[in-house]
């Protein structure tokens, strides 16, 4: 593999992009350079270990890589900054650009001789609460490779959906109910927590909001530190208060599972295919 590839570039921490990396480096034996952004390097081990634990420890499936493989794999990763030009070898030059999508996601510009390409990875062209929109220089390219998931989907404004969501949660807890919100631990959980935390403050609601996922709690620590990769709105608020220090969101303890009274509970995974 070392002779076949100049390098491996990981655009972001989602498992369909990083999931095979420990297997590739530690089992298949690839020893060439591996590049990703600083947030992706920080968060990928959490995602990989969570995946390994669910697939092997809970479901009993074949172990494709171990915890030690993950640790050794990440030692080989070279973290890159946005717009940092990396000379991989005599011919290949790469540069990362902000992609939105999730914390640390990048688009990749690569130049070999006179030929230039961009691979977008997953990207988002609209700003949300915690991330900015994808941004890239005006470039002369020979090839553009774009992710196209949901490319033909036309979405309306997010504000009516957010309003409907908040109203549904508020109605549930106001009636004494418990609102269970299935959510992915990284990205979607932070976005929804910011939305609810702000609404709780504005409406002076005293009902507790809980995280049930240890992965979300771990990830939130990195979100608090990696403010430079977030939206302009988060950066501006950070001067007086870290927006990821949620005022109304707490860690969930299983002893509370039969506790009386209303609450909101964020639980992983977002597809309701596992849990306790």
N, C-alpha and C positions, 0 to 999 in steps of 0.2 A: 504493500500500500504506500510506503514512503516514496517509492520511485514513481508511482502512478499519480500522486497528488502533490501539488505545491503546498497546500494548506487546507485546513477546514475552518469555515467561518460559520458561527452560530448567530442568528439574527436576534433571537429572544428566548426566554426560558420556558415557553410552552412545550409540552412533552412531544408533540408532533414535530418539533424542530430540534430538541436537545436530547430526546429520550434514548437514543441509541449510542450517544457519545461514549459513556463508560465502557460499553461492550466493544465499541470500535477501537478504542485506545488500549484497553486492558486485556481484552480477550482476543481480538483480531490482531493486535500488536502494532497499530499505527503509532508512530513516534514523531511525526512531523508537527509543525506548529498548528495550534488551535487558537483562533481569535474570537473574542466576544467583548461586549461592553462591560464596564465595571459593575453595573447593577445586575446584569445577566450572570456574571461570574459569582456574585454574592448570593443570588436567589436560586440558581440552577441546582446546587446541592440539596436545598430544601425540597424542591420539586422531585428530584431524582430519588431521594431517600423515601419520600412519601409514596411515590409510585412503587418502589421496591417493597416497601412494607405492606402495602395493600395487596399487591399481586402475589407475594410469596408468603408473608406471615398470616394474612387473613384468608386468602383464597387458595393457598397451597399450590400455586402454579410454579413451573420451573424457574429457578433463579438464574437469570441471564447475566446479572452482575451483582456484586456484593457491596456492602457499605464501604469496605476498604478500596474496592475498585473506584467508587465515586470519588473518594478522597484523593486517591492517586491520580485519577483523571484530571481533577480540578487543579492539581499542582502543575500540570502541563499547559494550562490555559494562559494565554497572553491577553491581558485586558487592554482595551483601547478607548481613547476619548473620541468624542464627536469631532469630525473634521481633521482628525490626526492622520497624516499620510504615513502609511507603513510600507516600507520596501521589503517585500516578502523574500524575493530572490533577485537575481540579476534582471529578470524580465517582468516580474509581476509586482504591481503597486496597488494597494487597496486603501479605501477611505470610508469611514462610517458616517451616516447622516441620521438625524432624528426621525423616527418613524411613528411616534405616538403608540397606539395599540396597547402596549403594556409598559410598565416601567423598564427602561433600558433597551427597548426594541430599537433596532437600527435597520436602515437600508444600506446596501453595500455597493460602492463604486469600485470597479476593478479595471485596471489598464495593463494591457500586455503589448508592449511595443507601441504601435500606432492605433491599436484597436481598444475601444473602451465600451464597457457595459455597466448597467446598474441592475442589481437584483433587489427588489423592494422588500422581500420578506412580507410579513403581515403588517399593514399600516392603516392609519386612520387619518382621514382628511378633515375631521371636525374636532374641535377642542371639547373636552369634557371637564368635569370638576377637578380631576387630579392630574390630567395629562394634556399636553399641547398637541396641536395637529402636526402631521408629518411636514418636514421642511428640508428642501434640498437645493443646492446651487443650480443655476442654469448650466447645463452640461451638453457638450457635443458627444453623442453616443452612436455606436454602431448597432447596439442591441439593448433592448429593455426587456427584462424578465419580471413580470408582475404576478403576485399572488392574486387570485380571482375569486376566492370564496365570497359569496354574497354579491358578486359583481353585478348581477342583473336585478338585485333587490333594490327597490326604491323605498326608502323609509321617510316617513313624515317627520315633523319636528319632535324632538325628544321631550319637550316641555309638557305637552298634554299627557304623555305616558307617565312622566314623573309625577304629575299632579294626580293622576288616577291611582298610581301606586301609593302615594302618601295618604290619599283619602281612604283607600282600602285598609291600609295598616291602622290608621287612626280609628276608623270605624270598628275594627276588630278589637283593639285594646280598650276603646271607650266602652264597649259592651262586655268587658271583663274577659275577653278571649286572649289566646296566645297565638301570635303570628309567627309561623315558621317560614323562613325565607331561605330556600336552597340557593347556594351561591358558591362560585369558585373562590378559593382561598386568597388568590392573588389577583388584584386588579378590580374585578367586579365587586368583591367584598368591600374594598376601600372606597370605591365610588359610591356604593349604596350607603355605607356608614356615614360618609360625609353628607349625603343627602338627608338621611334621617336625623343625624346629629344636629344639623342646622335647623331642620323643621321642629325638632323637639325643643330647641332653644327659643325659637320664635313663638311657638304655641304654649310654652311653659308646661310641657307634659312631663310627668314624674315617673312614668312607667319605665322599668329597666329594659335596656337593650343589651343582648349578650352575643359574644362570639363563642361558638362551640369548638372551633378548630384550633388546635395547637399550632398548626401550620400558619394560619392567619395571624396569630399572635407573634410568632417568630418573624414572619414577613413584615409585619407592621413596624418592627424595630428598624428594618432596613429602609422602609418608606420614610421614616422620620429622619434618617441620615442622608438620604439621596435626593434632597429637595431640588438640587440643580437640574434634575431630570424630569421635574414635574411641570405643571402648567404655570403660566405667568401669575394667575390668580393665587395659587398656592404659595409661590415665591413671595408675593407681596404680603400675604397674610403672615408668612413665617417671621417677618420682622417683629411682630408682637406676640404671635402664638403659633405653635406648630399645628397645622390643621389635622395632622394624624394623631394628635393627643386628644382623642374624642372625649367630650365632657360627659356624655350619657351612655357610652358603650363600655361594657365590662366583660371580663373573661367569664365563661360559663363553667360552673361546677356541677357535676352530675348529681350531687345531692339536691340540687334545685329542680330536678326533673319533675317532681310531683308537688312542687311548691304551689300554694294557692295564689290566685290573683293573676292579672294580665302581665304579659311580657312580649318582647320581640326577640326571636332567636335566629341568628344567621348560622346555617349548618352546611357543611360540605358533604358530598360534592354537589355541584349545581344541577346535575342530571338525575338526582335522587336514585342512584344505582347502588349505594352502599350507606353505611352509617351505623348508628346504634339505636 
